[in-house]
Amino acid sequence: MDFELNDEQVMLRDTTRELLSRSYDAEKRNAVTATEPGWSRDVWKSFAEIGLLGLPFAEEDGGMGAGPVETMAVMNEIGRALAPEPYLAVLVAGGLIADAGSADQRSRFLPRVAEGTVLLAFAHDEPGSRWPATAVSTTATARGDGWVLTGRKNPVLHGDCADTLVVSATLPGGGVGLFLVDAAADGVTRRGYATHDGLRGAQIEFVDAAAEQLGDGDVTAAIAASEVRVQAALCAEAVGAMAETLRLTTEYLKQRKQFGVPLAKFQTLTQRAADMYVSLELASSMSLYATMSLADGVKDPTIASRAKLQIGRASRHIGQEAIQMHGGIGMTAEYPVGHYVSRLVAIEHTLGSADDHLRVLAGTVADHEMVNVSE
């Protein structure tokens, strides 16, 4: 198996890196996240122009027809640049429309998503729920030729700026359905807020809000498969953020002096930096494992949990060491390393923390055969 990117994938990665490095540094990112909607529409337009927004969709749906490896390469660069654009929402909500939607629904939404003219958000999590969420309290009721939804969703990543919401709701006969809701429709109330990592979320309430069913019947399996893809994307983003965090830390050790000597000359600090590198390599390997499994058509939640567990542990280790070795400056809003650590914390708590995934994996131990090794 070839674990190296091919020429086209390298070009995609380098193009994304060049765009984001030109668009963001610590000062520019702070300025953009302080505005509304908290990300750059110019960068979003550039995403559309180079094909990033249509990357995961089939060509017949107006996309590029790319696979998980290409998505991983883009998410690595988004993590490396700490870009605040709602690209993950495209992968989640757009992916659900691609998987569960009818041909008409795909043709109405996905080309416009790829063009950057329609913003999506997936409204699934609910107050008080904990991953893995198995129950949905938002309800769908048939009314006339359509549906209406009633319930509350929070947090909804980038739900404050979305044009169309993909909403999960319990069906009258049981099971969970997906519905398309106009974010500006009557019966929809949004309260946006900033998250600690510089991104945006929203609490959204639905009171008899008109909705269009996405696909037909129970789509629990489609949501579970989507979560596996999202876990892999989050892992790839985290690897990019960890790589940049390590780079910032090693550069600081080379530049900062103590008693007239660069900190990089202190053996204990270089050993701790080496341990950070080991954690990054372990995380990179597990992220690649999750991505290659998806590329082989395997959407296994156990693989996703294994990857997310290692990513969570590595993120915590690298983040804590980076802050420690930067000293007081690492905690300031003006210096980038604190923002990287904040994003890593947010990723670690999205769709289950390391402890959550460890608990899930521990519950599957009995499913494995015992291996007895004779002397």
C-alpha positions as CSV (number, residue, x, y, z in Angstrom):
1,M,0.0,0.0,0.0
2,D,1.3,3.4,-1.0
3,F,1.2,5.9,1.9
4,E,2.6,8.8,-0.1
5,L,0.5,11.5,-1.8
6,N,0.5,11.3,-5.6
7,D,1.3,14.3,-7.7
8,E,-2.2,15.6,-8.0
9,Q,-2.7,15.3,-4.2
10,V,0.5,17.1,-3.5
11,M,-0.6,19.9,-5.9
12,L,-3.9,20.1,-4.0
13,R,-2.1,20.2,-0.7
14,D,0.4,22.9,-1.8
15,T,-2.3,25.0,-3.4
16,T,-4.4,25.0,-0.2
17,R,-1.3,25.7,1.9
18,E,-0.3,28.7,-0.4
19,L,-3.8,30.1,-0.3
20,L,-4.1,29.8,3.5
21,S,-0.6,31.0,4.3
22,R,-1.3,34.1,2.1
23,S,-4.6,34.7,3.8
24,Y,-3.7,34.1,7.5
25,D,-1.2,34.8,10.1
26,A,-1.9,35.2,13.9
27,E,-2.8,38.9,13.5
28,K,-5.0,38.4,10.4
29,R,-6.8,35.5,12.0
30,N,-7.5,37.4,15.2
31,A,-8.9,40.3,13.1
32,V,-11.1,38.0,11.0
33,T,-12.5,36.0,13.9
34,A,-13.5,39.3,15.7
35,T,-15.8,40.3,12.8
36,E,-19.0,38.9,11.5
37,P,-19.4,36.1,10.5
38,G,-16.0,35.2,12.0
39,W,-14.4,34.0,8.8
40,S,-13.4,35.5,5.4
41,R,-15.9,35.4,2.5
42,D,-13.0,36.2,0.2
43,V,-11.1,33.1,1.4
44,W,-14.4,31.1,1.0
45,K,-14.7,32.4,-2.6
46,S,-11.2,31.2,-3.2
47,F,-12.1,27.8,-1.8
48,A,-14.8,27.6,-4.4
49,E,-12.6,28.8,-7.2
50,I,-10.0,26.1,-6.7
51,G,-12.6,23.4,-6.2
52,L,-12.3,22.7,-2.4
53,L,-16.0,23.2,-1.7
54,G,-17.0,20.6,-4.3
55,L,-14.1,18.2,-3.5
56,P,-16.1,15.5,-1.7
57,F,-19.1,15.4,-4.1
58,A,-19.6,13.3,-7.2
59,E,-19.0,14.9,-10.5
60,E,-22.6,14.4,-11.5
61,D,-23.6,16.4,-8.4
62,G,-21.4,19.3,-9.4
63,G,-18.4,18.2,-7.4
64,M,-14.8,17.0,-8.0
65,G,-15.4,13.4,-7.1
66,A,-12.3,13.3,-4.9
67,G,-11.8,10.7,-2.1
68,P,-10.9,10.8,1.6
69,V,-7.2,11.2,1.0
70,E,-7.8,14.5,-0.8
71,T,-10.1,15.6,2.0
72,M,-7.4,14.7,4.6
73,A,-4.8,16.8,2.7
74,V,-7.1,19.8,2.8
75,M,-8.0,19.3,6.5
76,N,-4.4,19.0,7.4
77,E,-3.8,22.5,5.9
78,I,-6.8,24.0,7.5
79,G,-5.5,22.8,10.8
80,R,-2.0,24.0,10.1
81,A,-3.3,27.5,9.2
82,L,-6.0,27.5,11.9
83,A,-8.4,28.7,9.2
84,P,-11.8,29.6,10.7
85,E,-13.9,28.9,7.5
86,P,-16.8,26.5,7.9
87,Y,-15.3,23.8,5.7
88,L,-16.2,21.0,8.1
89,A,-19.9,22.0,7.7
90,V,-19.6,21.3,4.0
91,L,-18.2,17.8,4.7
92,V,-20.9,17.0,7.3
93,A,-24.1,18.5,5.9
94,G,-23.1,18.3,2.3
95,G,-22.1,14.7,2.8
96,L,-25.5,13.9,4.3
97,I,-27.3,15.4,1.3
98,A,-25.0,13.4,-1.0
99,D,-25.7,10.2,0.9
100,A,-29.4,10.5,1.8
101,G,-30.8,13.0,-0.6
102,S,-32.8,12.3,-3.7
103,A,-31.4,13.1,-7.2
104,D,-33.5,16.3,-7.2
105,Q,-32.3,17.3,-3.7
106,R,-28.7,16.7,-4.7
107,S,-29.1,18.7,-7.9
108,R,-30.7,21.6,-6.1
109,F,-28.2,22.0,-3.3
110,L,-24.8,20.4,-4.0
111,P,-23.8,22.5,-7.1
112,R,-24.6,25.7,-5.1
113,V,-22.6,24.4,-2.2
114,A,-19.6,23.7,-4.5
115,E,-20.0,27.3,-5.9
116,G,-20.0,28.7,-2.4
117,T,-23.4,30.4,-2.8
118,V,-25.1,28.2,-0.2
119,L,-23.9,27.6,3.3
120,L,-25.0,24.5,5.2
121,A,-24.9,23.4,8.8
122,F,-25.8,20.1,10.5
123,A,-28.2,20.5,13.5
124,H,-28.0,17.2,15.4
125,D,-26.6,17.7,18.9
126,E,-29.1,18.7,21.6
127,P,-28.7,20.3,25.0
128,G,-27.9,17.7,27.6
129,S,-26.9,15.0,25.1
130,R,-23.6,13.3,25.2
131,W,-21.7,11.4,22.5
132,P,-22.6,8.9,21.3
133,A,-26.1,10.4,21.2
134,T,-28.7,7.7,20.5
135,A,-31.9,9.6,21.2
136,V,-33.2,12.7,19.4
137,S,-35.9,14.8,21.2
138,T,-36.6,17.1,18.2
139,T,-39.8,15.8,16.6
140,A,-41.0,15.7,13.0
141,T,-44.8,15.9,12.3
142,A,-46.4,15.3,9.0
143,R,-48.6,18.3,8.0
144,G,-50.3,18.4,4.6
145,D,-47.8,17.5,1.9
146,G,-44.8,18.4,4.1
147,W,-43.3,18.3,7.6
148,V,-42.9,20.6,10.5
149,L,-40.2,20.3,13.2
150,T,-40.2,21.2,16.9
151,G,-37.2,21.1,19.2
152,R,-33.9,22.7,20.1
153,K,-30.4,22.0,18.8
154,N,-27.2,23.2,20.4
155,P,-24.4,23.4,19.6
156,V,-24.7,23.8,15.8
157,L,-21.3,24.5,14.4
158,H,-21.6,27.6,12.1
159,G,-25.3,27.4,12.5
160,D,-25.3,31.2,12.9
161,C,-24.5,31.9,9.3
162,A,-26.0,28.9,7.5
163,D,-28.5,29.4,4.7
164,T,-29.9,25.8,4.9
165,L,-29.9,23.5,7.9
166,V,-29.8,19.7,7.8
167,V,-31.8,18.7,10.9
168,S,-32.2,15.4,12.6
169,A,-35.6,14.6,14.1
170,T,-37.6,11.7,15.5
171,L,-40.1,10.3,13.0
172,P,-43.7,9.6,14.0
173,G,-43.3,5.9,13.6
174,G,-39.9,5.7,15.2
175,G,-36.4,6.1,13.9
176,V,-34.6,9.3,13.0
177,G,-35.1,11.3,9.8
178,L,-33.2,14.1,8.2
179,F,-34.8,17.3,7.1
180,L,-33.9,20.4,5.1
181,V,-34.9,23.6,6.7
182,D,-34.5,27.2,5.5
183,A,-32.6,28.9,8.3
184,A,-34.7,32.1,7.7
185,A,-38.0,30.3,7.8
186,D,-40.8,31.1,10.2
187,G,-40.5,29.1,13.4
188,V,-36.7,29.1,13.3
189,T,-34.9,31.1,16.0
190,R,-31.1,31.3,16.1
191,R,-28.8,32.6,18.8
192,G,-25.2,32.7,17.6
193,Y,-22.2,32.8,19.8
194,A,-18.4,32.6,19.6
195,T,-16.6,29.5,20.8
196,H,-13.4,29.5,22.8
197,D,-11.4,28.3,19.7
198,G,-12.4,31.4,17.7
199,L,-15.1,29.6,15.6
200,R,-18.9,30.1,15.8
201,G,-21.8,28.1,16.9
202,A,-25.5,28.6,17.5
203,Q,-28.5,27.4,19.5
204,I,-31.4,26.9,17.2
205,E,-35.0,26.4,18.2
206,F,-37.7,25.1,15.9
207,V,-41.4,25.7,16.6
208,D,-43.5,24.1,13.8
209,A,-40.8,25.0,11.3
210,A,-41.6,23.9,7.7
211,A,-39.2,21.2,6.6
212,E,-38.5,19.0,3.6
213,Q,-37.5,15.4,4.3
214,L,-34.1,14.4,3.1
215,G,-34.3,11.0,1.6
216,D,-36.9,8.6,3.0
217,G,-37.4,6.8,6.3
218,D,-34.9,6.1,9.1
219,V,-31.4,7.4,8.3
220,T,-29.7,6.4,11.6
221,A,-27.1,4.4,9.6
222,A,-26.4,7.4,7.3
223,I,-25.8,9.6,10.3
224,A,-23.4,7.0,11.9
225,A,-21.5,6.7,8.6
226,S,-21.2,10.5,8.4
227,E,-19.8,10.7,12.0
228,V,-17.1,8.2,10.9
229,R,-16.1,10.5,8.1
230,V,-16.2,13.6,10.3
231,Q,-14.0,11.9,12.9
232,A,-11.4,11.2,10.2
233,A,-11.6,14.8,9.0
234,L,-11.2,16.1,12.6
235,C,-8.2,13.9,13.1
236,A,-6.6,15.2,10.0
237,E,-7.2,18.8,11.0
238,A,-5.8,18.1,14.5
239,V,-2.6,16.6,12.9
240,G,-2.1,19.8,11.0
241,A,-2.6,21.9,14.1
242,M,-0.3,19.7,16.1
243,A,2.4,19.9,13.5
244,E,2.3,23.7,13.5
245,T,2.2,23.8,17.3
246,L,5.4,21.7,17.5
247,R,7.0,23.9,14.9
248,L,6.2,27.0,16.8
249,T,7.6,25.4,20.0
250,T,10.9,24.3,18.5
251,E,11.4,27.7,16.9
252,Y,10.8,29.4,20.2
253,L,13.3,27.1,21.9
254,K,15.9,28.1,19.3
255,Q,15.2,31.8,19.7
256,R,14.5,32.3,23.5
257,K,17.6,32.6,25.7
258,Q,18.1,31.8,29.3
259,F,21.4,32.9,31.0
260,G,22.6,33.9,27.5
261,V,22.0,30.4,26.1
262,P,19.2,29.3,23.7
263,L,16.6,27.1,25.4
264,A,17.3,24.5,22.7
265,K,20.6,23.8,24.3
266,F,19.0,22.5,27.5
267,Q,18.8,18.7,27.2
268,T,15.6,18.3,29.2
269,L,13.7,20.7,26.9
270,T,15.0,19.0,23.7
271,Q,13.9,15.6,25.1
272,R,10.4,17.0,25.9
273,A,10.3,18.4,22.3
274,A,11.3,14.9,21.0
275,D,8.5,13.4,23.0
276,M,6.1,15.8,21.3
277,Y,7.4,14.7,18.0
278,V,6.7,11.0,18.9
279,S,3.1,11.9,19.8
280,L,2.7,13.7,16.5
281,E,3.9,10.7,14.6
282,L,1.6,8.4,16.4
283,A,-1.3,10.7,15.8
284,S,-0.4,11.0,12.1
285,S,-0.3,7.3,11.7
286,M,-3.7,6.8,13.3
287,S,-5.2,9.7,11.2
288,L,-3.8,7.9,8.1
289,Y,-5.2,4.6,9.3
290,A,-8.7,6.2,9.5
291,T,-8.4,7.9,6.2
292,M,-7.1,4.8,4.3
293,S,-10.0,2.7,5.8
294,L,-12.5,5.2,4.4
295,A,-10.7,5.1,1.0
296,D,-11.2,1.3,1.1
297,G,-14.9,1.8,1.6
298,V,-14.8,0.8,5.3
299,K,-16.9,3.1,7.6
300,D,-16.1,1.5,10.9
301,P,-16.9,3.4,14.1
302,T,-14.4,1.3,16.0
303,I,-11.6,2.5,13.7
304,A,-12.8,6.1,14.1
305,S,-12.8,5.7,17.9
306,R,-9.3,4.2,17.9
307,A,-8.0,7.2,15.8
308,K,-9.8,9.8,17.9
309,L,-8.5,8.3,21.1
310,Q,-4.9,8.6,19.9
311,I,-5.5,12.0,18.5
312,G,-7.0,13.2,21.7
313,R,-4.1,11.9,23.8
314,A,-1.5,13.4,21.5
315,S,-3.4,16.7,21.3
316,R,-3.4,17.0,25.0
317,H,0.3,16.1,25.4
318,I,1.5,18.4,22.6
319,G,-0.8,21.3,23.7
320,Q,0.3,21.1,27.4
321,E,4.0,20.9,26.5
322,A,3.8,23.7,24.1
323,I,2.2,26.0,26.6
324,Q,4.7,25.0,29.3
325,M,7.7,25.5,27.1
326,H,6.5,28.9,25.8
327,G,6.0,30.1,29.4
328,G,3.7,33.1,29.9
329,I,3.6,34.2,26.3
330,G,1.9,31.0,25.4
331,M,-1.2,32.1,27.2
332,T,-1.5,35.5,25.4
333,A,-4.1,36.2,22.7
334,E,-1.4,37.9,20.6
335,Y,0.7,34.7,20.3
336,P,-0.5,31.9,18.0
337,V,0.3,28.8,20.1
338,G,-2.5,29.4,22.6
339,H,-5.0,29.5,19.7
340,Y,-3.7,26.2,18.4
341,V,-4.1,24.6,21.7
342,S,-7.6,26.0,22.1
343,R,-8.6,24.5,18.7
344,L,-7.0,21.1,19.7
345,V,-9.1,21.1,22.9
346,A,-12.3,21.8,20.9
347,I,-11.5,19.0,18.4
348,E,-10.8,16.6,21.2
349,H,-14.3,17.3,22.6
350,T,-16.1,17.2,19.3
351,L,-18.0,13.9,18.7
352,G,-16.6,12.5,21.9
353,S,-13.6,13.1,24.0
354,A,-10.7,10.7,24.4
355,D,-12.3,9.3,27.5
356,D,-15.6,8.8,25.7
357,H,-13.9,6.8,22.9
358,L,-11.9,4.8,25.4
359,R,-15.2,3.9,27.2
360,V,-16.7,2.8,23.9
361,L,-13.7,0.8,22.9
362,A,-13.5,-0.8,26.3
363,G,-17.1,-1.9,25.9
364,T,-16.1,-3.9,22.7
365,V,-13.3,-5.9,24.4
366,A,-15.6,-8.9,24.8
367,D,-16.3,-9.0,21.1
368,H,-12.7,-10.0,20.4
369,E,-11.3,-13.5,20.6
370,M,-8.8,-14.4,23.2
371,V,-5.4,-15.4,21.9
372,N,-3.5,-17.9,24.0
373,V,0.2,-18.1,23.4
374,S,1.8,-21.4,24.5
375,E,5.3,-21.5,25.8
